[in-house]
Amino acid sequence: PTSKKAECVQVVVRCRPMSSKEEKSNCQRAVSMDSKRGEVSLTNPKAKGQAPRQFTFDSVYDWNSKQSDLYDETFAPLVDSVLQGYNGTILAYGQTGTGKTYTMEGLADVPEERGVIPNAFEHIFNHIARSQDETYLVRASYLEIYQEQIRDLLSKDQSTRLELRDRADTGVYVKDLKAYVAKNALEVGKAMKAGNKNRSVG
């Protein structure tokens, strides 16, 4: 990786805007964010006079943040290190309705609204297109872990449950998970759309 920061786990927080339902209900915002300092402050509206609780993270993005800023500042360096041969993982975690899908996928047909995943696809394939002395093979898999069950979202048989295995030479892997060769970002995007139709809802 290009820097020490790229070698360690980073925790990034993004706070979505209030929903129209929350605004109609006159909900008060309980979160304030300081992006420069990486701080999140939580206020309990029912506890008047109580000092806000403060938390510090590697990066924080408030409800005005743009998809491109989030990607360029936080995720592009990780994708660059993957293109140098390092392993990288992006994990989105949070309650239902907190904006994980919007952050990760965004709106595919609106360039400035595209999320982390389509931006990473474009980043990877642009890098490949510019490379002159290297050959790349890109394979795509799409799995879901839901209620401790693993499914291959690109499989025709969605009733099959897969198993997590460990090999001394390659490490942890999912047995029988299919991988498909992808030649460009459009092909990976199509595979993702197909897999999304098989995701569990609930």
Phi, psi and omega in degrees: 000156186284343179211163177300324181300327182287348184270350187242168177292134176240142178248121183241134181244134174234133180248126181282162174290164177292144179283164179297326178297317179295321179293319179296329180275005182057037176293148178260143176288126182258359185242135168232149187228141174242098185296325181295323183263354181069033185247142174240129177245132179248127179246136176268107183299339182272348181250081181298136178085350179281135181293144178294150175271134183245142179226143180244136181230172178297320177209148173226144180230127181271187185292349177265359185292149180260149178303318183294322178296315179301314181293309185299319185277325189251318189260329180303318178298326178292316178296321176302318180291327175296319179293343175269359176106003179270157175280146178213143180224138173241122182240122176260126185226138177162168180295163174300135177087009182266356175106015180297313182296318179297315180297316185280320184253318182066207178249108188300327185275355180242104187311316182285351180255002180294143183270191184303314187295305179297327177294323178293319177303310182298317179302312182296311184287332173294319177299315180298316181298327180277344183288141183247322187253011183235152176244136182239147171234117180254126176240142181240135172231158179215112181236163177231134170249113183222123183051046176064016176250137180253128178232145173274109184289349178259002180279147176290330181261099183278358178274345182285130176257135183260166182241143174276131181231169179224131177239141182299325185275329184243345180093205184285138177210167178254116182295134177070013174286125182281146175234131183247136178289133179237132183264343180201172183297328180297318180295319179293320178298321178295318178298320180295318178299318179296317180293324180300328179295338182260002181292150176285144178240130178142000000 
